[in-house]
């Protein structure tokens, strides 16, 4: 889907993320790491993924999330041709609710 991001420095970042133990630690780390706009964009894409999996229309998703149709399309492409990570996380969250 995109260039290979795997490498020594990216591994270090991912390993660092894996050390976070609580939701509050995750908030603190990502608030330091990302801008508010970056975090809001990430959150929006995650919301879009969930709504696409619920088979909501692009129009409904755009209206509810404020996402552009380009963003919705990009997330849909990741859901259909990506690494299945959205589904993995969404499924785990659903399992945790049971």
C-alpha positions as CSV (number, residue, x, y, z in Angstrom):
1,X,0.0,0.0,0.0
2,X,2.8,2.4,0.8
3,X,6.6,2.4,1.2
4,X,8.1,0.0,3.7
5,X,8.3,1.9,7.0
6,X,10.1,-0.9,8.8
7,X,13.5,-0.1,10.1
8,X,15.7,0.2,13.1
9,X,14.4,3.6,14.2
10,X,10.7,2.8,13.5
11,X,11.2,-0.4,15.4
12,X,12.4,1.6,18.4
13,X,9.3,3.8,18.2
14,X,6.9,0.8,18.0
15,X,8.8,-0.9,20.9
16,X,8.4,2.3,22.9
17,X,4.7,2.3,22.3
18,X,4.5,-1.3,23.4
19,X,5.9,-0.2,26.8
20,X,2.9,2.0,27.6
21,X,0.9,0.4,30.3
22,X,-2.2,2.5,30.8
23,X,-4.6,4.6,28.8
24,X,-3.3,7.7,30.6
25,X,0.3,6.9,29.6
26,X,-0.9,6.4,26.0
27,X,-2.6,9.8,26.1
28,X,0.5,11.5,27.5
29,X,2.8,9.9,25.0
30,X,0.7,10.7,21.9
31,X,-0.1,14.2,23.1
32,X,3.7,14.8,23.3
33,X,4.4,13.0,20.0
34,X,1.6,14.4,17.8
35,X,-0.2,17.7,17.3
36,X,-3.8,18.0,18.2
37,X,-4.7,18.0,14.5
38,X,-2.7,14.8,13.9
39,X,-4.5,13.0,16.8
40,X,-7.9,14.3,15.6
41,X,-7.1,13.0,12.1
42,X,-6.1,9.6,13.4
43,X,-9.2,9.4,15.6
44,X,-11.4,10.4,12.6
45,X,-9.9,7.7,10.4
46,X,-10.5,5.1,13.1
47,X,-14.1,6.3,13.5
48,X,-14.5,6.1,9.7
49,X,-13.2,2.5,9.7
50,X,-15.7,1.4,12.3
51,X,-18.5,3.0,10.4
52,X,-17.5,1.5,7.1
53,X,-17.4,-1.9,8.8
54,X,-21.0,-1.2,9.9
55,X,-21.8,-0.6,6.2
56,X,-22.7,3.1,6.7
57,X,-22.8,5.2,3.5
58,X,-20.1,7.7,2.7
59,X,-22.6,10.4,3.0
60,X,-23.6,9.3,6.5
61,X,-20.0,8.9,7.6
62,X,-19.0,12.4,6.2
63,X,-22.0,13.9,7.9
64,X,-21.3,12.3,11.3
65,X,-17.5,12.6,11.4
66,X,-16.8,15.6,9.2
67,X,-14.4,13.4,7.1
68,X,-14.0,14.2,3.5
69,X,-14.9,11.6,0.9
70,X,-11.2,11.4,0.0
71,X,-10.4,10.4,3.6
72,X,-13.3,7.9,3.7
73,X,-12.1,6.4,0.4
74,X,-8.5,6.1,1.7
75,X,-9.7,4.3,4.9
76,X,-11.9,2.1,2.8
77,X,-8.9,1.2,0.6
78,X,-6.9,0.3,3.7
79,X,-9.8,-1.9,4.9
80,X,-10.0,-3.7,1.6
81,X,-6.4,-3.9,0.5
82,X,-4.3,-3.0,3.6
83,X,-2.8,-5.1,6.4
84,X,-6.1,-5.9,8.1
85,X,-5.0,-3.9,11.2
86,X,-8.2,-1.9,11.4
87,X,-10.2,-5.1,11.5
88,X,-7.8,-6.7,14.0
89,X,-8.2,-3.7,16.4
90,X,-12.0,-3.3,15.9
91,X,-12.5,-7.0,16.5
92,X,-10.5,-7.0,19.7
93,X,-12.4,-4.0,21.0
94,X,-15.7,-5.8,20.2
95,X,-14.4,-9.0,22.0
96,X,-13.5,-6.9,25.0
97,X,-17.0,-5.6,25.3
98,X,-18.5,-9.1,25.5
